[in-house]
Amino acid sequence: PASQCYHVRREIQQERNQQQRDIQEKNRQLEDKNEQLRLKIIENEQLQESVRDLRESDNHHREQLHLKNIEIQQLQENNRDLRESDNHHREQLHLKNIEIQQLQENNRDLRESD
């Protein structure tokens, strides 16, 4: 009976020891898992920061593009205005040339009549 009691106690102690080892192993696995998750969180935060930076850069480029488009529109309007003005001046010049030709013809006619 005493040796049987010893064996039972020893068996119980071995079971407890095994349970303790199992718990320690499970804890180690959970700590590993936690470390992996912690690293994933850091990676995720870095990716979010990169996305924020890219969005900011994208917005800046969109704004720059918008300003360039406004500038282009203004230049196109200026070109149209300059073309209109140029056409008007050409027309005026053409009319002046016609006037000059008529005056020259009148001068010739006057000289010939003298």
Backbone as a printed PyTorch tensor [residue, N CA C, xyz], in Angstrom:
tensor([[[   0.8100,   -1.1930,    0.0000],
         [   0.0000,    0.0000,    0.0000],
         [   0.8640,    1.2730,    0.0000]],

        [[   1.9240,    1.2780,    0.8230],
         [   2.7680,    2.4740,    0.8680],
         [   3.4590,    2.6780,   -0.4660]],

        [[   3.9320,    1.5890,   -1.0760],
         [   4.5990,    1.7090,   -2.3760],
         [   3.5800,    2.0570,   -3.4550]],

        [[   2.3580,    1.5240,   -3.2680],
         [   1.2980,    1.8550,   -4.2250],
         [   0.9560,    3.3460,   -4.1160]],

        [[   0.9030,    3.8450,   -2.9080],
         [   0.6280,    5.2620,   -2.6390],
         [   1.7290,    6.1220,   -3.2620]],

        [[   2.9800,    5.6610,   -3.1190],
         [   4.1150,    6.3730,   -3.6820],
         [   3.9810,    6.4530,   -5.1990]],

        [[   3.6140,    5.2940,   -5.8080],
         [   3.4660,    5.2620,   -7.2690],
         [   2.3500,    6.1880,   -7.7400]],

        [[   1.2370,    6.2140,   -6.9650],
         [   0.1170,    7.0870,   -7.3330],
         [   0.5430,    8.5500,   -7.2410]],

        [[   1.2340,    8.8710,   -6.1260],
         [   1.7140,   10.2520,   -5.9650],
         [   2.7050,   10.6180,   -7.0780]],

        [[   3.5560,    9.6770,   -7.3810],
         [   4.5580,    9.9020,   -8.4270],
         [   3.8700,   10.0940,   -9.7740]],

        [[   2.8640,    9.2990,  -10.0720],
         [   2.1020,    9.4230,  -11.3130],
         [   1.4210,   10.7890,  -11.3800]],

        [[   0.7950,   11.1670,  -10.2440],
         [   0.1240,   12.4870,  -10.1910],
         [   1.1440,   13.5910,  -10.4160]],

        [[   2.3150,   13.4710,   -9.7970],
         [   3.3660,   14.4840,   -9.9540],
         [   3.8390,   14.5350,  -11.4020]],

        [[   3.9970,   13.3810,  -12.0360],
         [   4.4160,   13.3280,  -13.4370],
         [   3.3570,   13.9840,  -14.3340]],

        [[   2.0960,   13.7160,  -14.0190],
         [   1.0010,   14.3400,  -14.7860],
         [   1.0410,   15.8520,  -14.6420]],

        [[   1.2200,   16.3050,  -13.4160],
         [   1.3040,   17.7640,  -13.1640],
         [   2.4950,   18.3590,  -13.9020]],

        [[   3.6120,   17.6560,  -13.8380],
         [   4.8130,   18.1410,  -14.5370],
         [   4.5510,   18.2300,  -16.0440]],

        [[   3.8960,   17.2070,  -16.5780],
         [   3.5760,   17.1970,  -18.0030],
         [   2.6150,   18.3390,  -18.3450]],

        [[   1.6060,   18.5280,  -17.4960],
         [   0.6580,   19.6400,  -17.7000],
         [   1.4020,   20.9780,  -17.6700]],

        [[   2.3420,   21.0900,  -16.7380],
         [   3.1260,   22.3240,  -16.6150],
         [   3.9470,   22.5430,  -17.8900]],

        [[   4.5680,   21.4630,  -18.3860],
         [   5.3500,   21.5680,  -19.6280],
         [   4.4410,   21.9370,  -20.8130]],

        [[   3.2550,   21.3030,  -20.8550],
         [   2.3030,   21.6180,  -21.9260],
         [   1.8910,   23.0850,  -21.8740]],

        [[   1.6210,   23.5700,  -20.6780],
         [   1.2260,   24.9760,  -20.4970],
         [   2.3730,   25.8940,  -20.9100]],

        [[   3.5860,   25.5520,  -20.5110],
         [   4.7500,   26.3730,  -20.8790],
         [   4.9370,   26.3870,  -22.4060]],

        [[   4.7640,   25.2150,  -23.0180],
         [   4.8790,   25.1400,  -24.4880],
         [   3.7960,   25.9860,  -25.1450]],

        [[   2.5900,   25.8740,  -24.6480],
         [   1.4700,   26.6660,  -25.1870],
         [   1.7670,   28.1630,  -25.0090]],

        [[   2.2830,   28.5480,  -23.8490],
         [   2.6470,   29.9490,  -23.5940],
         [   3.7250,   30.4160,  -24.5670]],

        [[   4.7240,   29.5680,  -24.7910],
         [   5.7920,   29.9150,  -25.7320],
         [   5.2090,   30.1220,  -27.1370]],

        [[   4.3000,   29.2080,  -27.5480],
         [   3.6590,   29.3420,  -28.8610],
         [   2.8490,   30.6370,  -28.9440]],

        [[   2.1360,   30.9490,  -27.8660],
         [   1.3490,   32.1860,  -27.8410],
         [   2.2470,   33.4230,  -27.8870]],

        [[   3.3790,   33.3720,  -27.1910],
         [   4.3210,   34.4910,  -27.2350],
         [   4.8750,   34.6640,  -28.6460]],

        [[   5.1850,   33.5350,  -29.3000],
         [   5.6550,   33.6030,  -30.6980],
         [   4.5840,   34.2340,  -31.5830]],

        [[   3.3630,   33.7770,  -31.3880],
         [   2.2300,   34.2940,  -32.1710],
         [   2.0740,   35.8070,  -31.9200]],

        [[   2.1770,   36.1970,  -30.6500],
         [   2.0780,   37.6200,  -30.2960],
         [   3.1770,   38.4310,  -30.9740]],

        [[   4.3860,   37.8910,  -30.9880],
         [   5.5000,   38.5880,  -31.6250],
         [   5.2400,   38.7370,  -33.1300]],

        [[   4.7440,   37.6720,  -33.7520],
         [   4.4100,   37.7510,  -35.1820],
         [   3.3430,   38.8070,  -35.4270]],

        [[   2.3360,   38.8240,  -34.5660],
         [   1.2630,   39.8200,  -34.7120],
         [   1.7980,   41.2380,  -34.5000]],

        [[   2.6780,   41.3910,  -33.5270],
         [   3.2720,   42.7010,  -33.2560],
         [   4.0430,   43.1830,  -34.4870]],

        [[   4.8000,   42.2700,  -35.1020],
         [   5.5550,   42.6350,  -36.3150],
         [   4.6060,   42.9700,  -37.4680]],

        [[   3.5200,   42.2140,  -37.5730],
         [   2.5190,   42.4940,  -38.6180],
         [   1.8950,   43.8650,  -38.4000]],

        [[   1.6210,   44.1950,  -37.1550],
         [   1.0300,   45.5040,  -36.8340],
         [   1.9930,   46.6200,  -37.2440]],

        [[   3.2770,   46.4430,  -36.9310],
         [   4.2780,   47.4480,  -37.3010],
         [   4.3400,   47.5870,  -38.8250]],

        [[   4.3490,   46.4510,  -39.4990],
         [   4.3800,   46.4640,  -40.9660],
         [   3.1400,   47.1700,  -41.5240]],

        [[   1.9970,   46.8600,  -40.9440],
         [   0.7400,   47.4750,  -41.3660],
         [   0.7630,   48.9880,  -41.1470]],

        [[   1.2810,   49.4090,  -40.0120],
         [   1.3660,   50.8540,  -39.7290],
         [   2.2880,   51.5370,  -40.7350]],

        [[   3.3970,   50.8620,  -41.0760],
         [   4.3190,   51.4440,  -42.0660],
         [   3.6330,   51.5430,  -43.4280]],

        [[   2.8650,   50.5090,  -43.7740],
         [   2.1470,   50.5430,  -45.0540],
         [   1.1040,   51.6700,  -45.0540]],

        [[   0.4130,   51.8210,  -43.9430],
         [  -0.5740,   52.9040,  -43.8630],
         [   0.1040,   54.2630,  -44.0040]],

        [[   1.2610,   54.3990,  -43.3870],
         [   2.0140,   55.6520,  -43.5000],
         [   2.4160,   55.8880,  -44.9590]],

        [[   2.8520,   54.8190,  -45.6270],
         [   3.2230,   54.9330,  -47.0490],
         [   2.0120,   55.3400,  -47.8880]],

        [[   0.8760,   54.7310,  -47.5890],
         [  -0.3470,   55.0720,  -48.3310],
         [  -0.7060,   56.5390,  -48.1000]],

        [[  -0.5930,   56.9860,  -46.8600],
         [  -0.8730,   58.4090,  -46.5620],
         [   0.0700,   59.3180,  -47.3460]],

        [[   1.3590,   58.9540,  -47.3550],
         [   2.3340,   59.7650,  -48.0890],
         [   2.0080,   59.7880,  -49.5870]],

        [[   1.6500,   58.6160,  -50.1170],
         [   1.3160,   58.5450,  -51.5390],
         [   0.0680,   59.3660,  -51.8580]],

        [[  -0.9220,   59.2950,  -50.9780],
         [  -2.1340,   60.0940,  -51.1950],
         [  -1.8080,   61.5780,  -51.1780]],

        [[  -0.9740,   61.9500,  -50.2020],
         [  -0.5830,   63.3520,  -50.0870],
         [   0.1520,   63.7990,  -51.3560]],

        [[   1.0800,   62.9640,  -51.7990],
         [   1.8360,   63.2740,  -53.0170],
         [   0.9010,   63.3360,  -54.2210]],

        [[  -0.0200,   62.3870,  -54.2990],
         [  -0.9830,   62.3540,  -55.3960],
         [  -1.8330,   63.6250,  -55.3980]],

        [[  -2.2980,   64.0110,  -54.2270],
         [  -3.1010,   65.2420,  -54.1340],
         [  -2.2930,   66.4520,  -54.5650]],

        [[  -1.0360,   66.4810,  -54.1360],
         [  -0.1720,   67.6020,  -54.5250],
         [  -0.0100,   67.6370,  -56.0520]],

        [[   0.2270,   66.4560,  -56.6490],
         [   0.4000,   66.4120,  -58.1020],
         [  -0.8940,   66.7830,  -58.8310]],

        [[  -2.0150,   66.3540,  -58.2890],
         [  -3.2950,   66.7380,  -58.9020],
         [  -3.4770,   68.2550,  -58.8600]],

        [[  -3.1210,   68.8230,  -57.7230],
         [  -3.2330,   70.2720,  -57.5760],
         [  -2.3210,   70.9860,  -58.5810]],

        [[  -1.0760,   70.4840,  -58.6980],
         [  -0.1350,   71.0680,  -59.6590],
         [  -0.6720,   70.9340,  -61.0860]],

        [[  -1.2220,   69.7730,  -61.3890],
         [  -1.7800,   69.5470,  -62.7250],
         [  -2.9470,   70.5050,  -62.9840]],

        [[  -3.7800,   70.6720,  -61.9830],
         [  -4.9100,   71.5960,  -62.1170],
         [  -4.4040,   73.0140,  -62.4110]],

        [[  -3.3900,   73.4480,  -61.6670],
         [  -2.8360,   74.7940,  -61.8900],
         [  -2.2180,   74.9110,  -63.2840]],

        [[  -1.5330,   73.8550,  -63.7200],
         [  -0.9470,   73.8710,  -65.0670],
         [  -2.0500,   73.9550,  -66.1300]],

        [[  -3.1340,   73.2360,  -65.9100],
         [  -4.2450,   73.2890,  -66.8640],
         [  -4.8510,   74.6800,  -66.9260]],

        [[  -4.9730,   75.3210,  -65.7800],
         [  -5.4760,   76.7040,  -65.7580],
         [  -4.5160,   77.6050,  -66.5410]],

        [[  -3.2210,   77.4000,  -66.2980],
         [  -2.2120,   78.1950,  -67.0070],
         [  -2.3190,   77.9710,  -68.5190]],

        [[  -2.4900,   76.7320,  -68.9230],
         [  -2.6240,   76.4060,  -70.3520],
         [  -3.8610,   77.0800,  -70.9410]],

        [[  -4.9650,   77.0260,  -70.2020],
         [  -6.1880,   77.6820,  -70.6860],
         [  -5.9740,   79.1770,  -70.8680]],

        [[  -5.2870,   79.7830,  -69.9070],
         [  -5.0230,   81.2190,  -70.0110],
         [  -4.1400,   81.5160,  -71.2260]],

        [[  -3.1320,   80.6670,  -71.4300],
         [  -2.2600,   80.8720,  -72.5900],
         [  -3.0330,   80.6920,  -73.8960]],

        [[  -3.9300,   79.7140,  -73.9160],
         [  -4.7400,   79.5090,  -75.1220],
         [  -5.6380,   80.7220,  -75.3780]],

        [[  -6.2090,   81.2530,  -74.3270],
         [  -7.0440,   82.4570,  -74.4750],
         [  -6.2030,   83.6320,  -74.9770]],

        [[  -5.0100,   83.7690,  -74.4040],
         [  -4.1050,   84.8380,  -74.8570],
         [  -3.7700,   84.6610,  -76.3310]],

        [[  -3.5020,   83.4380,  -76.7270],
         [  -3.2010,   83.1670,  -78.1390],
         [  -4.3710,   83.5510,  -79.0290]],

        [[  -5.5700,   83.1770,  -78.6060],
         [  -6.7610,   83.5470,  -79.3870],
         [  -6.8660,   85.0610,  -79.5090]],

        [[  -6.6790,   85.7400,  -78.3770],
         [  -6.7600,   87.2070,  -78.3980],
         [  -5.6920,   87.7990,  -79.3300]],

        [[  -4.4790,   87.2540,  -79.2300],
         [  -3.3960,   87.7610,  -80.0800],
         [  -3.6830,   87.4990,  -81.5590]],

        [[  -4.2290,   86.3230,  -81.8660],
         [  -4.5730,   86.0140,  -83.2620],
         [  -5.6410,   86.9880,  -83.7740]],

        [[  -6.6470,   87.2180,  -82.9270],
         [  -7.7060,   88.1590,  -83.3250],
         [  -7.1210,   89.5380,  -83.5700]],

        [[  -6.2650,   89.9710,  -82.6390],
         [  -5.6380,   91.2880,  -82.7810],
         [  -4.7700,   91.3290,  -84.0390]],

        [[  -4.0120,   90.2520,  -84.2520],
         [  -3.1520,   90.1680,  -85.4350],
         [  -3.9950,   90.2300,  -86.7140]],

        [[  -5.0780,   89.4800,  -86.7260],
         [  -5.9600,   89.5080,  -87.9050],
         [  -6.5260,   90.9030,  -88.1380]],

        [[  -6.9110,   91.5320,  -87.0510],
         [  -7.4510,   92.8960,  -87.1690],
         [  -6.3820,   93.8350,  -87.7480]],

        [[  -5.1530,   93.7290,  -87.2230],
         [  -4.0840,   94.6040,  -87.7220],
         [  -3.7490,   94.3050,  -89.1820]],

        [[  -3.7780,   93.0430,  -89.5550],
         [  -3.5350,   92.6880,  -90.9660],
         [  -4.6130,   93.3120,  -91.8600]],

        [[  -5.8290,   93.2150,  -91.3650],
         [  -6.9280,   93.7990,  -92.1320],
         [  -6.7370,   95.3210,  -92.2660]],

        [[  -6.3720,   95.9420,  -91.1530],
         [  -6.1230,   97.3900,  -91.1850],
         [  -4.9740,   97.7210,  -92.1390]],

        [[  -3.9340,   96.9250,  -92.0780],
         [  -2.7860,   97.1360,  -92.9560],
         [  -3.1960,   96.9650,  -94.4200]],

        [[  -3.9780,   95.9550,  -94.6740],
         [  -4.4600,   95.7200,  -96.0390],
         [  -5.2500,   96.9400,  -96.5450]],

        [[  -6.1390,   97.4380,  -95.6890],
         [  -6.9250,   98.6210,  -96.0730],
         [  -6.0220,   99.8310,  -96.2990]],

        [[  -5.0120,   99.9990,  -95.4600],
         [  -4.0670,  101.1210,  -95.6350],
         [  -3.3060,  100.9730,  -96.9470]],

        [[  -2.9360,   99.7300,  -97.2500],
         [  -2.2150,   99.5000,  -98.5270],
         [  -3.1060,   99.8410,  -99.7150]],

        [[  -4.3540,   99.4560,  -99.6270],
         [  -5.2870,   99.8110, -100.7030],
         [  -5.4030,  101.3320, -100.8190]],

        [[  -5.4890,  101.9660,  -99.6750],
         [  -5.5750,  103.4420,  -99.6570],
         [  -4.3230,  104.0600, -100.2840]],

        [[  -3.1510,  103.5050,  -99.9220],
         [  -1.8890,  104.0080, -100.4820],
         [  -1.8640,  103.8130, -102.0020]],

        [[  -2.2940,  102.6410, -102.4520],
         [  -2.3240,  102.3840, -103.8960],
         [  -3.2330,  103.3750, -104.6100]],

        [[  -4.3690,  103.6160, -103.9750],
         [  -5.2910,  104.5760, -104.6070],
         [  -4.6680,  105.9620, -104.6470]],

        [[  -4.0150,  106.3420, -103.5690],
         [  -3.3620,  107.6550, -103.5520],
         [  -2.2450,  107.7220, -104.6040]],

        [[  -1.4860,  106.6330, -104.7190],
         [  -0.4200,  106.6000, -105.7310],
         [  -1.0160,  106.7030, -107.1350]],

        [[  -2.1030,  105.9900, -107.3390],
         [  -2.7650,  106.0750, -108.6510],
         [  -3.2590,  107.4980, -108.9000]],

        [[  -3.8350,  108.0890, -107.8600],
         [  -4.3020,  109.4840, -107.9990],
         [  -3.1400,  110.4120, -108.3250]],

        [[  -2.0130,  110.1840, -107.6140],
         [  -0.8240,  111.0010, -107.8800],
         [  -0.3780,  110.8410, -109.3320]],

        [[  -0.3300,  109.6110, -109.8210],
         [   0.0550,  109.3430, -111.2100],
         [  -0.8910,  110.0390, -112.1730]],

        [[  -2.1730,  109.8850, -111.8690],
         [  -3.1560,  110.4930, -112.7480],
         [  -2.9890,  112.0230, -112.7630]],

        [[  -2.7240,  112.5610, -111.5740],
         [  -2.5500,  114.0090, -111.4900],
         [  -1.3130,  114.4670, -112.2650]],

        [[  -0.2160,  113.6810, -112.1130],
         [   1.0170,  114.0380, -112.8360],
         [   0.8140,  113.9400, -114.3500]],

        [[   0.1010,  112.9050, -114.7540],
         [  -0.1110,  112.7180, -116.1740],
         [  -1.0300,  113.8110, -116.7340]],

        [[  -1.9330,  114.2510, -115.9300],
         [  -2.8410,  115.3120, -116.4160],
         [  -2.1330,  116.6610, -116.4650]],

        [[  -1.0380,  116.8220, -115.6970],
         [  -0.2920,  118.0820, -115.7190],
         [   0.4380,  118.1370, -116.9900]]])
